[in-house]
């Protein structure tokens, strides 16, 4: 091949390469355009795996329901589910992967407050909104992140709701046993502030690591104080251990849990008689569907949950995933396109009926950088003789 022919061949080759690359990119884009994605960042392994799995299964029910009704904007909804391993560093990495590699325009996550706080800088960096379905640390909506839209109550809202019943249950002096992270410490701070305003004495505050299996040392200290009540904040598996260990120590004080999703049915099944007399703040009433804000939707969700073979106990957490995906989907529909900026703007304008009340976002945080906070209903239930009863807040 002479030099002229060689030169012409090389020119044709170099022209072909970008053309092929463009065609491949377009084909990939066409395939992706067949669905609208929502990223799901939840703990499926590690200390919070049980809770994260419940939330994901609730999210799948919502996605299937939406797709059965025609999807979003004429396309199928696709959940891109990733495991944050109950680890803040992993949660941040998962968020970045979902946004940059999977190209999701909106996320739901990340269960725990420390996990969500770790994700938040990534939302700012990539300007992508996230629906927060569980986390309750006040810092999530007060630090100035306009990409956060939370449907779960922060501990301050829980405390405010609880304020209306403290006189009825005759609280006088209260100790705390909380998980040593943003969720637990924030709860102790917000509830202590409320109780001091009510003239209730705040005593000892004990902490425990999220992976701890033995809390007998903390419980022994609390047994020796003159308080009549212990407020406990942690995930359900650790709660079960606490109730068993408290019973073994002969601790007779009243225990009230916070967090709104403590799975009382699982506690009854695993802790047995040790759970009797405990009280739990919750944001969903699957035991009393007719008393929920949306009985028809509640009955549908519970029936679908059971049809899939899941334990009823998971309803108190799984509903968060169901409502979280419905919230994100409503925003995409309102926006008219699956683009982060449009979805973020639309989240301020949606109003949907969640399983625990209307989901409407109000501004929270520094001016110009407000996060969205919805205000769900909060209830107090009590376990007695292995059964769940409701107290009015």
LODRENVO-774446 format. One record per residue (C-alpha): x, y, z; residue in one letter. Coordinates in steps of 0.001 Angstrom, whole numbers, plus 524288, in hexadecimal, padded with zeros to 5 digits. Layout:
N
XYZA...
//
This chain:
393
800008000080000X805F380CFC7FBB3X80686818BB804BAX7FA9581F777FEC9X7F20D813488003BX7F7118111B80E0BX7F3CE81F16811CAX7E60381E0980C20X7E3CA8111881353X7E7EA8171B82031X7DEDE822BB81E33X7D364819B581B90X7D6C6811798279EX7D78781D10830BEX7CAA28221D82B73X7C460814E382DE3X7C8748137583C23X7C0CD81F14841A2X7B53681B9183903X7B4BD80DCB83E9DX7B6AD812DB84C5FX7AB9081C7684A78X7A2B6811C284565X7A5C9809188510AX7A32E8146A85A62X7964881766853CCX7921B8093685472X79595808CC862E4X78E1C8155986542X7825480FF585E06X78271803D48668DX7835C80BDC872F2X77892814E386E4FX76EF38099F86EA8X76E4080ACE87D79X76E7B8159D88790X777D48129E89296X77754815568A11CX7837F8122E8A8F1X7816980ADF8B5CCX78C7480BF68BFC4X789738030D8CB68X790697FA2F8D53BX78E817EC368D089X799E57E6B88D85DX79FDD7EAE48E54DX799647EF728F1D9X78D567F5578EB4CX78B3F7EAC88E103X77DF27E65E8E5EBX7787D7F4258E579X77E807F7678D850X779067EB028D258X76B697EE508D74BX76C657FBCF8D119X771117F6418C41CX765FE7EC648C3B0X75C447F75A8C62AX7629A7FF208BB29X760D57F39D8B1EAX752477F3108B4F3X751218016C8B160X758B57FF9B8A4ABX750767F3E48A0B1X743F37FB4F8A3C1X7485E8071289BCBX74C827FE9D8904CX73FA27F71189097X738CC8042B88EC3X7410F807E688305X74DBB80C8988923X7526781AAB8893CX7515E8237B87D67X74E4B8179987529X75A7B8102387969X75D03805538831CX762A7808EC8904BX76F8A8022089342X77541801768A0F4X784108010D8A135X7869E7FB168AE96X793DD7FBB68B54BX7988F7F6E28C297X79F288012F8CB14X7A3277F66F8D4A7X79EBD7FE868E07CX7AB3F806678DE9AX7ABD08153A8DC5EX7B7AB814A38D368X7B12280A348CB3AX7A46F812048CAEFX7AB8D81DA68C4F9X7B23D814E58BAECX7A54080E958B769X79EFB81BEB8B552X7A9F88200B8AC42X7A8E9813578A4A6X79A32814918A31EX79B578228E89E49X7A766821BD89587X7A6D5813C789063X798708104A890E1X7942381E2888D72X788B381E4F896E4X7820282BAF8979EX77D10829BE8A592X78049820E68B110X779B281B438BD05X781A0818448C934X7891C815BF8D14EX781FA8107A8DD6DX78B2E814868E87EX78E35822AE8EBC5X79CF3820C78EB11X79B3081A378DDD8X792C0825488D8BBX79BE182FD58DDF2X7A727829208D6DBX79F7E829438CA1FX79B9A8378E8CAE5X7A85583D898C58FX7A709834E98B986X7995683A2C8B71CX79ECD847FE8B79FX7AA4E8448E8AEE5X7A1F683E4E8A456X795C8846A38A68DX78CE283AD48A7F3X7812283A288B136X77EA282F428BAEDX7724282B3E8C208X77602827B98D00AX76CDC81D0E8D499X7718E819C08E26CX77CA9821EF8E829X778E882AAF8F392X784CE832E98F735X7814C841538F798X78DFB844AE8F08CX788F983E9A8E404X77F63849AE8E17DX785D5854CE8E8F8X793A48552E8E37CX7900485B288D65FX78EAC850BD8CBD8X7843C8542B8C1ADX784A08467D8BBCBX77ED183FEB8C7E7X7703383CED8C8C7X76CB28352E8D4EAX75FDE82E028D71DX763968284C8E461X762AA8306E8F0C5X76F16836178F691X770D78334A904F4X76C3B8412390804X75EEF83E3F901CEX75E3E8316890933X7614F83890915BCX75714842FB912E5X74CCB8388091076X750B88314C91CCEX74FAF83DF592480X740EF83CE792403X7407B8301F92B8DX74B5083123935B1X741CA8360C94003X7388982AA893D91X743218209293FF5X748A78280694B96X756C0829D294796X75ED482F7B952A9X76CF482BB59502EX7725B8258F943D2X77F3681F0D9401AX783D381C2D93241X78A5D8109192BCAX78D7A8140991DA8X7958B80F1E91264X7A235816C491176X79FF781D7790469X79922829808FF1AX78BC78232590070X78D4081F2790EA3X7946382B3C9136FX78AD48341C90C4CX77F4C82D2891274X784DD82EAC9201DX7872483D2191D99X779AE8401B917EDX772008381A921DBX779F283D9D92D2DX776FC84B68928C9X768648488C927FFX76826841E993539X76F3984CE893C04X765218564693669X75AA384DA693C8DX7616D84D87949ABX765A983F5394869X772FD83C1F94DFEX77CED8368894481X7863482CEF94ADCX790DE824549452BX793CF8230D936A8X79A498161B9331AX79EF38128C9256CX7A1B6805D391E36X7A8CA802A29119CX7A0277FE5D9064EX7A62D7F0D4905CCX7A6077EE6791477X79FC97E1CD91928X7A0F17E3A8927D8X79ACE7EFC292E09X79A3B7EA2B93BD1X7A45B7F3DF94105X79C4B7FF9593C99X78FA87F96494146X795967F67E94EA3X7992D804D595027X78B838091494C45X785637FF3895575X78C358062796095X78717813CB95DB6X77ACD819D996368X7741281BD095646X767738148895345X768E58148E94465X7738D8119093A68X772CD816FE92C91X779AA80D9E92342X77DDC8108E91552X783C68062E90C92X780417FC6B901D6X7770A7F11E9043FX781107E62A90595X788277ED779105FX77B497F0E3916EBX777F87E28491802X784CE7E00791EFDX7828A7EB949280CX775277E6B292C52X77A517D90B92F01X786117DE2193684X77DBB7E7CC93E39X774AF7DCA994241X7804F7D43C9462AX7854E7DF4194EC3X778177E0FE9551DX776E47EEF694FF8X768CB7F2E89524FX768D5800AE94CB3X76009804CE94194X766D5804B793456X7627980D5A92909X768F580C3F91BBDX76A0F816D691165X76CDB8166D902E9X75F61813D78FD90X762868069E8F783X766637FDA39026DX75EF27F1C58FD9CX7573A7EE14909CDX752B47E13A903C0X760BE7DCC49020CX763A97E10190FF4X758377D8E991507X75C8B7CD1990D24X76AC77CDD591162X76A2A7D3AD91F13X75DBB7CCFE923A2X759157D0D19312AX764BC7DA04932AAX75DE77E35A9294EX751967E4A293185X74F797F246936DBX758677F8C392CECX7536C8046B92533X757568086B91778X75613814D490F89X7523F81115901BCX74DD6818168F577X7455280D5A8EF99X73A1B8053D8F4F7X739447F8AA8ECF7X732777F2298F89AX727447FBED8F796X7257B7FF018E900X718AE8063C8EB23X71FA080FFA8F3F6X729C9813838E9B5X7285981FBA8E130X726588176B8D4FFX71F9080A958D8B2X71D90806248CA9BX72BF9807A68C736X72FFE801AB8D42DX727B07F5928D1DCX72CFD7F44F8C3FDX73AFE7F5588C8ABX739467EB888D3B1X732577E1E88CAA4X73D327E32B8C086X747A17E1968CB02X741527D5048CFD2X73F137D0098C1F8X74DAA7D0A68BFA6X750087C7F68CB5AX7563F7D23F8D411X7546C7D2518E2BEX74A2D7DC008E76AX754537E1278F0FCX75B737E7F98E5EBX750237F1238E2DBX754577FB698ECBBX760CE7FDC28E504X75D597F9788D746X752C4803C68D5D4X75D9D80DF88D5ABX763418083C8C940X755A9807B68C35DX752D9815F88C667X7609881A408C2BBX75FD0814C08B4F8X75203819F68B31FX75713827628B712X762588271D8AD6EX7597D821F08A2A6X74F7582CA68A518X75A32836DD8A3BBX75EEB83106896DDX750FB83116891BBX74F3783F2389638X75C27843348900CX7587A83D1388305X766568381E8812FX7705A82FDB88839X77A5B83A7788AADX77FF383D9F89835X77D7284C51897FEX76F7384AAA89364X76CB08400D89D71X7727E8484C8A856X76994853AA8A4A4X75DBC84AB28A394X75FC6844E18B119X75BEA852118B6D7X74EDF8518A8AFB3X74A2A843A98B1E8X73FCD83F4F8BB79X73D21830D68BCB3X735F7828E88C6DAX73FFB820A08CDCFX73D19815318D6A9X7400C81DCB8E265X73A4682AAF8DDD6X73B3B834728D2C2X748D1836038CD18X74B15844888CB1AX7586984ACF8CC52X75AA6856FF8D451X7675E85E758D4E6X7711185B5F8DFA1X77EC4860B38E172X7868286CD18DD8AX77FFF876628D43AX783658739C8C62EX7881B865CE8C93EX77BCF860168CF39X7792F8518D8CFA1X76B7884C1A8CE61X764E6846348DA55X757B983F7C8DA70X750BB83D7F8E762X74B3082FCF8E913X7424D82B248F3DEX7489D825AD90029X7422C81B7B908E9X74542814D4915CDX742798065C9170DX744627FD179228DX747577EE9992320X73F2A7E77A92D41X73DC77D8B792EA5X7445A7D70292184X73A9D7DFCF91A8FX73B317EDA691545X732327F83F91A3AX731778066B91641X732CD8128191E9DX72E6C81FA391926X7383E82A74916D4X
//
